[in-house]
Amino acid sequence: MSEITCAFCGGKGKDPFNLLSKLAACQVCGGTGKIKIDEPRIKCAFCKGAGVHPHSRMTCSACNGISAVTCGDDKEQCPDCDGAGHKAGKNMPCSVCGGIGVIHPVRKEK
């Protein structure tokens, strides 16, 4: 497990958009400015590591505002979105990979 700076608030611990108030704590890190995440991790493809849903002020729906997702070593680029996390011209995460850009291939038992 490692600790990373909260991408949604930029490590400040405050709501970056002042939606509730100027004093409201960040809803992703709870006001600490840091997030604990299991390793190995990859940058979220849907928000490109920003933690913010593209074209809005909401947390990214693929990584929940963390900017990264835990992903095992056994992964492949998503064939549906080509690793982008969304289809061209769409504002929703890819339905196959959930917006992270990779999938875990199914291995057949021998």
LOBAFI-263984 format. One record per residue (C-alpha): residue number from 1; residue in three letters; x, y, z. Coordinates in Angstrom, 3 decimals. Layout:
BEGIN
resi:NUM, resn:ALA, xx:X, yy:Y, zz:Z
...
END
This chain:
BEGIN
resi:1, resn:MET, xx:0.000, yy:0.000, zz:0.000
resi:2, resn:SER, xx:1.239, yy:3.448, zz:-0.818
resi:3, resn:GLU, xx:0.073, yy:6.962, zz:-0.108
resi:4, resn:ILE, xx:-0.512, yy:9.424, zz:-2.925
resi:5, resn:THR, xx:-1.576, yy:13.061, zz:-3.074
resi:6, resn:CYS, xx:-5.296, yy:13.467, zz:-3.639
resi:7, resn:ALA, xx:-5.743, yy:14.431, zz:-7.280
resi:8, resn:PHE, xx:-9.256, yy:15.798, zz:-6.821
resi:9, resn:CYS, xx:-8.246, yy:18.547, zz:-4.368
resi:10, resn:GLY, xx:-4.568, yy:18.711, zz:-5.325
resi:11, resn:GLY, xx:-3.561, yy:17.759, zz:-1.779
resi:12, resn:LYS, xx:-5.222, yy:20.806, zz:-0.202
resi:13, resn:GLY, xx:-7.937, yy:18.816, zz:1.594
resi:14, resn:LYS, xx:-10.690, yy:21.260, zz:0.595
resi:15, resn:ASP, xx:-13.489, yy:20.931, zz:-1.955
resi:16, resn:PRO, xx:-11.794, yy:22.385, zz:-5.059
resi:17, resn:PHE, xx:-15.061, yy:23.690, zz:-6.499
resi:18, resn:ASN, xx:-16.521, yy:25.152, zz:-3.269
resi:19, resn:LEU, xx:-19.794, yy:23.383, zz:-4.015
resi:20, resn:LEU, xx:-20.885, yy:23.112, zz:-0.396
resi:21, resn:SER, xx:-18.806, yy:25.950, zz:1.061
resi:22, resn:LYS, xx:-15.280, yy:27.352, zz:1.021
resi:23, resn:LEU, xx:-14.595, yy:25.397, zz:4.212
resi:24, resn:ALA, xx:-15.918, yy:21.994, zz:3.055
resi:25, resn:ALA, xx:-13.475, yy:19.103, zz:3.187
resi:26, resn:CYS, xx:-12.595, yy:17.236, zz:0.014
resi:27, resn:GLN, xx:-15.048, yy:14.385, zz:-0.481
resi:28, resn:VAL, xx:-12.326, yy:12.088, zz:-1.845
resi:29, resn:CYS, xx:-9.594, yy:12.327, zz:0.803
resi:30, resn:GLY, xx:-11.783, yy:13.508, zz:3.668
resi:31, resn:GLY, xx:-9.656, yy:16.611, zz:4.143
resi:32, resn:THR, xx:-6.298, yy:14.886, zz:4.617
resi:33, resn:GLY, xx:-4.908, yy:15.641, zz:1.151
resi:34, resn:LYS, xx:-3.606, yy:12.063, zz:0.900
resi:35, resn:ILE, xx:-5.083, yy:8.748, zz:-0.262
resi:36, resn:LYS, xx:-3.923, yy:5.214, zz:0.475
resi:37, resn:ILE, xx:-4.040, yy:2.839, zz:-2.471
resi:38, resn:ASP, xx:-2.917, yy:-0.745, zz:-2.975
resi:39, resn:GLU, xx:-0.113, yy:-1.518, zz:-5.394
resi:40, resn:PRO, xx:0.336, yy:-2.143, zz:-8.252
resi:41, resn:ARG, xx:-1.615, yy:0.813, zz:-9.541
resi:42, resn:ILE, xx:-2.116, yy:2.517, zz:-12.875
resi:43, resn:LYS, xx:-3.221, yy:6.027, zz:-13.790
resi:44, resn:CYS, xx:-6.929, yy:6.279, zz:-14.555
resi:45, resn:ALA, xx:-7.426, yy:6.392, zz:-18.326
resi:46, resn:PHE, xx:-10.851, yy:8.051, zz:-18.205
resi:47, resn:CYS, xx:-9.816, yy:11.205, zz:-16.298
resi:48, resn:LYS, xx:-6.129, yy:10.936, zz:-17.284
resi:49, resn:GLY, xx:-5.169, yy:11.027, zz:-13.612
resi:50, resn:ALA, xx:-6.969, yy:14.297, zz:-12.819
resi:51, resn:GLY, xx:-9.531, yy:12.722, zz:-10.479
resi:52, resn:VAL, xx:-12.238, yy:14.920, zz:-12.006
resi:53, resn:HIS, xx:-14.892, yy:13.630, zz:-14.403
resi:54, resn:PRO, xx:-14.131, yy:15.139, zz:-17.831
resi:55, resn:HIS, xx:-16.400, yy:18.102, zz:-18.665
resi:56, resn:SER, xx:-17.804, yy:18.424, zz:-15.123
resi:57, resn:ARG, xx:-16.947, yy:19.262, zz:-11.522
resi:58, resn:MET, xx:-17.764, yy:15.779, zz:-10.186
resi:59, resn:THR, xx:-15.318, yy:13.125, zz:-9.083
resi:60, resn:CYS, xx:-14.242, yy:10.760, zz:-11.842
resi:61, resn:SER, xx:-16.695, yy:7.883, zz:-12.031
resi:62, resn:ALA, xx:-13.973, yy:5.403, zz:-13.019
resi:63, resn:CYS, xx:-11.438, yy:6.024, zz:-10.201
resi:64, resn:ASN, xx:-13.748, yy:7.820, zz:-7.718
resi:65, resn:GLY, xx:-11.498, yy:10.877, zz:-7.773
resi:66, resn:ILE, xx:-8.346, yy:9.063, zz:-6.681
resi:67, resn:SER, xx:-6.569, yy:9.432, zz:-10.078
resi:68, resn:ALA, xx:-5.378, yy:5.827, zz:-10.079
resi:69, resn:VAL, xx:-6.767, yy:2.327, zz:-9.767
resi:70, resn:THR, xx:-5.274, yy:-0.829, zz:-8.333
resi:71, resn:CYS, xx:-4.597, yy:-3.231, zz:-11.156
resi:72, resn:GLY, xx:-2.756, yy:-6.537, zz:-11.122
resi:73, resn:ASP, xx:0.148, yy:-7.368, zz:-13.394
resi:74, resn:ASP, xx:-2.014, yy:-9.626, zz:-15.580
resi:75, resn:LYS, xx:-3.714, yy:-7.009, zz:-17.765
resi:76, resn:GLU, xx:-4.277, yy:-6.114, zz:-21.399
resi:77, resn:GLN, xx:-5.335, yy:-2.939, zz:-23.161
resi:78, resn:CYS, xx:-9.117, yy:-2.779, zz:-23.464
resi:79, resn:PRO, xx:-10.126, yy:-3.874, zz:-26.971
resi:80, resn:ASP, xx:-13.347, yy:-1.842, zz:-26.898
resi:81, resn:CYS, xx:-11.898, yy:1.628, zz:-26.174
resi:82, resn:ASP, xx:-8.259, yy:0.960, zz:-27.159
resi:83, resn:GLY, xx:-7.098, yy:1.936, zz:-23.664
resi:84, resn:ALA, xx:-8.669, yy:5.421, zz:-23.714
resi:85, resn:GLY, xx:-11.191, yy:4.648, zz:-20.964
resi:86, resn:HIS, xx:-14.068, yy:5.933, zz:-23.114
resi:87, resn:LYS, xx:-15.248, yy:5.730, zz:-26.690
resi:88, resn:ALA, xx:-14.557, yy:8.662, zz:-28.998
resi:89, resn:GLY, xx:-17.078, yy:11.448, zz:-28.476
resi:90, resn:LYS, xx:-18.559, yy:9.871, zz:-25.340
resi:91, resn:ASN, xx:-18.512, yy:11.365, zz:-21.834
resi:92, resn:MET, xx:-19.092, yy:8.068, zz:-20.056
resi:93, resn:PRO, xx:-16.515, yy:5.448, zz:-19.042
resi:94, resn:CYS, xx:-16.101, yy:2.447, zz:-21.334
resi:95, resn:SER, xx:-18.582, yy:-0.266, zz:-20.349
resi:96, resn:VAL, xx:-16.050, yy:-3.054, zz:-20.951
resi:97, resn:CYS, xx:-13.124, yy:-1.832, zz:-18.815
resi:98, resn:GLY, xx:-15.034, yy:0.536, zz:-16.525
resi:99, resn:GLY, xx:-12.952, yy:3.473, zz:-17.714
resi:100, resn:ILE, xx:-9.551, yy:2.258, zz:-16.538
resi:101, resn:GLY, xx:-8.328, yy:1.353, zz:-20.035
resi:102, resn:VAL, xx:-7.256, yy:-2.205, zz:-19.261
resi:103, resn:ILE, xx:-8.940, yy:-5.546, zz:-18.764
resi:104, resn:HIS, xx:-7.902, yy:-8.746, zz:-17.060
resi:105, resn:PRO, xx:-7.926, yy:-11.510, zz:-19.647
resi:106, resn:VAL, xx:-9.700, yy:-14.736, zz:-18.818
resi:107, resn:ARG, xx:-7.227, yy:-17.599, zz:-18.683
resi:108, resn:LYS, xx:-8.378, yy:-21.067, zz:-19.610
resi:109, resn:GLU, xx:-7.598, yy:-23.909, zz:-17.221
resi:110, resn:LYS, xx:-5.466, yy:-26.684, zz:-18.706
END
